[in-house]
Amino acid sequence: MRILLVALNAKYIHTNLALRYLREDVCTEYPNVLIKEFSINDNLDRIAGEIFEAKADVVGFSCYIWNLKETIAVIRRLHPICPNVRFVLGGPEVSFEAEEFLTEHSEVDALVIGEGEKIFLELLKAWQNNIDPSHVPGIAWRKGEGIMLNSSPVKPLSLNDLPFPYAKDEDFTGRLVYVETTRGCPFNCQYCLSSTFQGVRFLEPENFRRMFRQLLKNGARTVKFVDRTFNANKRHALKILDIVREESAAFADAEEIRVHCEMAGDLFDAEWMDYFRNYPRGLVQLEIGVQSTHEPTLKIVSRPQAFEDWKKYIIEMKSIGIPLHLDLIAGLPAENWIDFRTSFNDVYKVEPDMLQLGFLKVLKGSGLRQQSGSYGLLFMPDPPYTILETAVLSHNELLQLHRLESILDKYYNSGKFRYTLREVLKLFPTPFDFYHEFAEFWHQQEWFCRQWQGKALFDKLWEFLHCQLEVGVNDRIDFISWPKIRDSLKFDFYLWERPSVIPDYLQDRDTLEMEKTDQWKRIQETIRKDACWEPIIPEVKKMDRRQWNRNTAVVHFMSDLQRDDEAAAESCWYLFYYQHGKGTACRYEGS
């Protein structure tokens, strides 16, 4: 029997861990098993064509809220021309309301509910032997015109009994690869499917070592743990991170290796901080789900946490160079516009490297789905079940938050407007007010209808600020703050990339006139030739004059944006050095 396992990943660079577990679990019985991975952005006809040409007897799909629609569309293309092929779906998106799903999708033969390892193999054996799979636990399947729902497995799987998912040599260069060292979660968040089963199971650290070593050998440099709460057990987590450090050190390009972990902020302590201080910079990146700081909401979703108490650890981790992503969820029960504004500002003030603003997904099987009526939760009927309205947050307000999220990604999360945002936010009561007002300005100008290149984002921000000045909306944009805002925009503009043309609005009239003089050009040339750059930028020794000029820009500023003392108000010169498309700013200390 020929088996094909298929995943439609969110992006091309992603990989699917579940399929690799299944492949290794069934290949001893069915060596003719293949994996095909696509992207949801690929042409569905091409995907269906490749699956058809594989000539499989059974095709299994890994299903999630973000790929179910495309997966069903592919199966519907295949079913008429592959009447003898059995289509099996597994994954969290089909593990609830299974009978209803099979009733609505007659082209699907069976569903694997919950953990698919072991179950899938038993189903294949039943079909291979032409016997009724009624003895196989954890499946829903068709029997004649009826639909059968078998009982669940007696006990959950041990991670240490699962097959080694990366036994086959694959080239993971440039891919995002997933691993897991735990299943389950110590918390009971009602918006998450981890709340549907209790307990946490752990993979033996040395089993992880083998997996991680194999991935690095096969070119993986970005590895993400799918553990719901990586630091659920401190001793286990520290041992896993020890292994990451030890195995990464064996590679010449160790500085390119990064692992991404989701951790709970309220499980950090002084021991964690001591550990991170001695951990290699850039090797680990953390994602922390704050979700909300509104206590009544946190109580409803069964995830109470005292952000004010543990945010000190965020500040400390930032100071020692740990990249941090913090998550918020809009649309949670009992959190209205004002409450969410507070949550946003609370999290924004700790300045994470990325603030990921997501929207509640009312998942099948989740506690919030079952209680949706109690909290007035209206949500999309189809995946990904995004919240549309709550009892305290209108649909119009959620639309505004979607626009705010787009602006947040373009300006804050891009990391390209660090100095500009620092100055601009001084003009608004809170960060939330700036992003909201700016997003609504974009909406009024119909800018969301188009894709804008990076440099155009500077134009849009300048136009927004200038418009506020002209109509008198913000009287704090005065002749004192305006030059510094211009300087900050220009500084970020040069950091973006070496510009060939500078927008006029980034130059004051006096500077524009001075730049035309020979004296100005001589100053720039003197700064470029200064020997002070050799210890700061060692690459200068390998460049001739033309290369050095091509990879640098010398710029004058009315104030020093990298200082916050009295000297910050003094004018200064900066040399910007560009390498691999990224700019680095170096202040010129000469006279």
N, C-alpha and C positions, 0 to 999 in steps of 0.2 A: 504494500500500500504506500503510495507516494503522498507525503505530507508537506504542505506549504504553510508557513506562518508569516503573517503580514501585519505590519504596523504602518499607519499613516501618522507620522510624527508632526509636531507643530512646526518644526523647522528642519531644514536639510541636515544641519550639523548635529541634531539630536540622535540619540540611539534608544533602543527599547530593551530594557533589562528583562522584562517578563518573557519575551520571546526566546531569549537566550537560556533562561532557566528551563522553559518548556522543551526547547530543542535538545538540550543535554539530557533531559529526563526521558525522552521518548526514543532517542537515537540508538540506544542499545537494542530495542525491539524493532524499530523502524529506521534503519540507517539512511533511507532515502528521504531525509527531511531537509527542507530548505527554508531560509529566511529571506524575505524581501522587505526592505524599508523604503517608504516614500515620504513625501511631505504633503500636508493638506493643501498646499499651494500648487502641487503638480496637477497636470491635466488628468482628469478622472478617466477619460477614454484611454489614455496611454497606460494608466495604472491597470485598468481592466484588461487591456491587451496583454500586458506582461504576465498577469496572473493566469489568463487563459492559456498562453503559450507554455506555462510551466507544467500543464497537463497533470495537475494534482488530483488525487481522489478525495482528499479532505483539505479544506482551506480554513485556517483559524485566524481570527482577527483580534487584536488587542484594542479594547474600546475605552474611551474616556469622554468627558463632556466636550472636549474640543475637537474630537475627530469622528464622533458617532454619525453625524449627518453625512459626511463624505464617505464613511465606511458603508453605510446602507446604500448610498447612491452607486457605489462600485458593485456591490452584491447584486443590485437590481439590474445592472448592465450584464452581469455574468449569468444570472440564473436561467434566463431563457435559452442560452446556448450551451449551458453546462448542466443539463437536467439530472445527471447522475453524480454530480459533485456534492458533497456534504459541506455546508457552511456552518462553522461553529464560532460563536462570539464569547469572549471572556473579558474580564476587567471590571472595575468599579461601576461603570456606567450601565452594565447589564446585570448586575448582581442583586438588584432590587426590582420588584414588580415584574418578575420574570414571565409569569403567565400572560400578563397584559401585553408585554413586549412581543412574545411569540404570536399572540393573536393578531397584533397589528402588522407583523412582518412575516408573512407566510414563506418568504424565500429563505429564512433562517431555519436550520434544522435543529440546533441545540445551543444552549447557553451553559457555560461553566460559571457557577456562582461562587464568589469568594476566591480563596486561594486555588489556583489552577494546577499547580504542580501535583503530581500523582493522579489527580482526578482525570486530567486530560488523557493520560496514558490508559487508564482503565476504560474510558469511553472508546478510544481507538481500538482496544482489544475486543470490546463487545461488537463493534461494527465489523472488524476484521473477521470475526467468527460467526457473523450473521445471527447474533443473539440479542435478545431484549436487554437494553442497558438499565433496567429497573434496579439492578443491584449496585449501580455506581452512585455513590453519595455526591451531593452538591451539584446536580445538573438539572436543567429543565429541558425537555425534549418532546418530539412529536411521536405519537403512537396512533397511526391511522389518522383519523380526523380530530383526535383529542390531543391535549397537552398534559404532560406528566411533570410533576415537580417532586423530585426525589428528596429524601431527608438530607440534612446537613452532615458533614463529617463529624465523628465523635469528638475529636480533639484537634486543636490547631497544629500545624506543622512545626517541627524544630528547624531553625535555619541551618543548623549544623548537619542535618540529614539531607539537605537539598544538594543537587549536583552543582559542580563548579561551572558557573555560567559563561566564563570566558575561556573555555578549554580550546576552542578553535582559534587559530591565528587569524587576526583581522587587522587591517590598517586603520587605526583610530586617529591618525594625524588630522588635526583641525576639527575633530569631533568633540561633542560634549558627551561624556560617558557617565553612566549612572551605576552606583553601587549601593548596597544596603548592609548595615551591621545590626539593625534592630527592626522589628515589626511590632506595631502597637504604639501606644502613647499613654503616659501617666495621667494625662488630663482627659476631660470629658466634654470638650467644646461641642456645642450643639449644632454648629454649622459644618462640622467635619465628620467624615465617615469613620474616622478612627474611634469615634465615640460608640460605634455599634458593636465593638468587642472590647473585652477587658484584658489588661495585662500587657507586659512588654517582653518580647523574646529577643535574645541576644545571640549574635554570631561570635564564635570564639575568635579572639583577635588574630591568632596565627592563621586561621582560615582566611581572614581578610588580607593578611600580608601576602599570601600566595596570589590572591586576586589582584591586589594593587600592583604587585611586582609585574604580573603579566600585562596589565594595562599599560604601564609605563614602557615596558619593552616593546609593545605594539604601537607606540607613538602617542598615547593619550597624554595630554598635558592639562586638560581641564576636567576634573572629576567632581561629580555632585553626589552627595549622600541623599538618598530618598528617605532616610530616617525621619519620622515625623518630629521627634524631639531628640536631637543627637546627644544632648547632655542630660538625658533622663537618668542615667547612672554615671556619676562623675568618674569613677575608677575605670569603667569600660571606655568612656569617651577619651579620657587622657591616654589610655593605652593605644587606642586606635590612632590618635594624633601622633603619638610617639612613633608608631610604625610608618605613618605618612612621612615624618621627618627623616627617619632612618633610611627608608627606601628611596626617597627623592634625592638624598645626598649622594647617591651612587651615580647620578647622571650629570654630565657636563653642563646641561642646560637646565639645572635645577631651579634657576630663577624664573623659568617659564611655567613651572608646575604650580597649579593652584587647585585646592579643594574647597568646595562650597558646602557649608553645613547649616541646617536650620536648628537654632537653639532657642530655649526659653530664657528670657532675661531674668526672671525671678529665681532661676536656679544657679545664677552666678554668685561667686563669693570671692574672698580675698585669695584663696588658693588658686582659683582660675586666673586671676589677674597676675599673680606671680608666675604662673605657667606661661601665659601669653608674653610676658616681658622677655622671656628667654626663647621664644619661638621664632623661627626664621621669618623675616618680614616678607609679606606677600604670599606666603605659602597657604594660608588659610583665610577664607572669606566667610563672614557670618551673616545669616539672615535671621532676624528676630521678629516674630509676629506680635506687635503691640495690639493691633486690631482696633482698640479704642481705649481711651482713658476715662470714659464715662462709667462710673461704678454701677448704676442701675442696669446698664446694658451688659456689662461684664457678668453681673449676677445672673441675668436671664440666660446668657449663653454658657453658663457654668464654667467661666474662666476668670474668676477673680484674680487680680494681680495689682500690686501697688507700684505703678510706674514711677511715681515720685521717689520711691525708696530705691529702686534698682537702676534708675537712669544714670546714677553716678558711675556705674560700671561701663556704660556706653561712652561717657566722656573719657574715662580712663583708657578704654581700649582704643579710642581714636588717638589719644596722645602717644600710644606706643605703636601706632601704624597698622591696626587691624581693620581692613575694609569692612564696613558695616552697611547692610541693607535693612531698613526697618519697614514693616508692613502696617498699613491701615486698611480697614474694611468699611466702606460706606454702605449704608442701608441696613445696618444691624437694628434689631428691635429697640425701641424706646430712645434712640439717639436722633434728635431732631437737628435742624440746621445749625442752631447755636451750639448744641452739644458737640456736633462733629467739628465745627470751627475750632472749638477748644481742644479737641483731640488732635487735630491737625497741627495747631500751633504748639501744643505740648511736645509733639514729636519733632516738629521742624526745628525747634529751638536747640535741640541737641546736635543738630547738623550732621545727620548720617550721610554717608557717601551716596546713598540712594534712598529716596522715600517712595516706596511702591504703594500707590493708591489703587486698591482693588475694590470691586463691587461684590456684594454678597451674592453667592450662588446658592440657591435653595435646592440642595442636592436631594435626589431620591434616597430614602433611607435615613436622612439626617433628622435630628430632633426638631430643628426649626421647620422642616417640611411638615412634620406631623402637627406642629403647633402654629402653622402659618396663619390660620384664621384668627387666633387669639391676638396676634400682633399686627393684623392687617397687612400681611406680606403678600403683595401681588408680584408675580414673577413670570418670566417667559415660559410658555408651556413646553418649549423644546430646548434641548441643550444649547448653551450652558446654564439655563435656568436663572439668568441674571435678574436681580431684583429690579422691579419697575416702580414700586411705590410701597410705603409703609404707612402705618397709622399716624406717624408723626413727621414723615418726610414725603413730600409730594413728588409726582413724576417730573414736574417742571424743575424742582430743586435737584433731583437726581441728574437730569439732563445738564444742568449747570455744573454739577460736580464732575460729570464726564468731560466737559470742556476744560474744567480746571485741571483735571488729570492729564489731559493732552498738553497743556501749557507747562505743567510741572515737569513732564518728561522732556519737553523740548529745551527748557531753560535750566532747570535745576539738575535733573538726573543726567543730562548730557555732560555736565561738568565743564561746559564751555563758557559759562557766564559767572564764574565765581566772584570776581571783583565787582562786576556790574551789579549783581544781586545784592551784594553787601551794602552798596551805596543806595540803590533804589529802595530797598526795604525800609530805610530810614524815613521815607516819605509817606509811609502807610501805617495805620494803627497796628496791624499785625501782618505776618506773612500771608495768612489766608486771604486777607482783604486785597492784597496786591494781586495774588494769582487769580482770585475771582474776578476782580475788575478788569484785569488784563485779558482774561479768557472771554469775558463778555464783550470787550472791545474787538477781539478777533472775530467773534460771532457776528457782531454788527457790521464789520467790514467784509464778511463772507470769506475770510481767509482760510477757514477750515475746509473750504471746498477744493483747495489746491494743495499740492505737495510743494514745499518751499525748500530751496537749497540752503545750506548752512548760513551763508553770509546774509541771506534775506532776513534771517531772524533778528539780526542787529537792526536792520531798517524798521522792522515791525515794532520793536521795543522803543526805538527812538521816536517813531511816529506817535505811539501811545503816550509817551511822556510829554512830547511836545504838544499834543492835543490837550492834555490835561492842563498844561501851562496856559495855553491860549484861551481856553474856555473858563479858566479860573476854578477848575474842580479841585485842584490840589495847590493851595497857596504856599506849601512848603517847598515847592520847586522854585527857588528864587535865584537871584544872581550869584549867591554864595555857593549853593549846592550844584548849580548847573555845570560849572567848569569841572567839578570833580566827577560828576556823572559822565561827562564827555570823556574825561581821562580814563575812567574805569572801563567804558565801552571800548575805547581805543586799545587799552591794555589787553583785554580779552580778545579783541579782534586780531591782534598780533600773535597772541598765544595760539589761536586757532590754526593758522598756517601763515606762511610768508605771503603777504598780499602783494599783488601787482598794482592794484589801484586802491587808494584810501578814500572812502566816502567823504565828501566835503563836510558833512555834519560832525565828523570826528576831529576836525581841525578848527581852532579859532582863527580869526582873521590875521592876528599878529603872527602866529606861527606859520600860516600859509605864506605870508610875505617873506618871512625870514628864511624859509626853506628854499626860496628861489635864489638866495645870495650865495656867492662863492665861499664866504666865511663859514656858513652853515655846513656846506659840503666838506670843507676842510676839517671841521670839527668831527664830523661823522667818520671821515677817513682816518683821522688821528686815533679815534676811539677803536676803530677796527684793527689798527696796526699795533695797538698797545700790547706789550708782552704779558700783561696781567691775565690774559685769557688762557694762556697755556696750562697752568695748573688747574684751572676751573673746567676747561674744555680740552682735554688731551688730544682730541681728534684734529685740532688746528694744526698740529705738527705734520699731519699727513696730507694737508691740503695746499694747493697752490693758491695764488691770490684770487683767481677767478672763482675757484670752488668755494673759498671762504666767503667771498662777497655774495655768491649765489645762495649760500646757506645761512646768511645772517641778515639782520635788519637792525639799524641803529636809530632809536626813537627818543624824542624829548617829551617829558611830561611835566605838567605844571605842579604836580604833587607826587609823592611817593606812596603808591597804593599798597606796597608790601610792608609799610611801617605803620605803627599806631602810636608813636611818640610825638614829641614836638617837632622833630625833623621831618615828619610826614608832610608838612605843609610846604616844604622846600621843593623847588623844581629840581629835576634830575634827568640823567640819561640812562637808558637801558639798552643792552644788546640782546637781541632775541636770536637764539641759535635753533635751527630746524634740523631734525633728524627723524627719519621714518615718518614724515608728515606731521610731527608734533613739535610744538615750540616750547623752548625753555627760556625764561627771562633771567638775565644776569645784570644787576645794577653796576654801573660804571662808577668806581670810587676815585678815579683820577681827577685832576683839576682841569 
